[in-house]
Amino acid sequence: MLQRIQTIYLTIVFVLAGILPFVFPLWKLADGKEFYFMSIMAYQILFGLSTTLALLSILSFKKRQQQFVFNRLNMILNLILLGLFVYRSLNVSGETPAVSEKGIGMFLPIISIVMLVLANKAIKKDEDLVKSVDRLR
């Protein structure tokens, strides 16, 4: 059913991975230009895969175990993305010419991971409820 709470969490993940990276820059360069994710192909691929997995998870609402697996894969992708951001920010940190100010776009994978964990908790709760009802029959 699409009206479950995990659908709301997954919709938030879809918006965080698919729409907000176009709005919020990852960081600002020393010359004042904003750096968006579209400049590096790896970021494009990871954000695209995260968006696709969130959409697939929303659409597979009848198969809770498959939804759970999609969310786990999405968490791994967001952890890789977060690791790339942290590596980039620590590798060229400070007032070097490459990066001068971190943007809010670097925190999008963290929020996505939190929403995916909440969605998985709700899916697990639904699965336990279905198993308990089956036991009574």
Helices and strands as residue ranges (DSSP letters): H 5-18, H 20-23, E 27-28, E 34-35, G 37-39, H 41-59, H 64-91, E 101-102, G 104-107, H 108-136
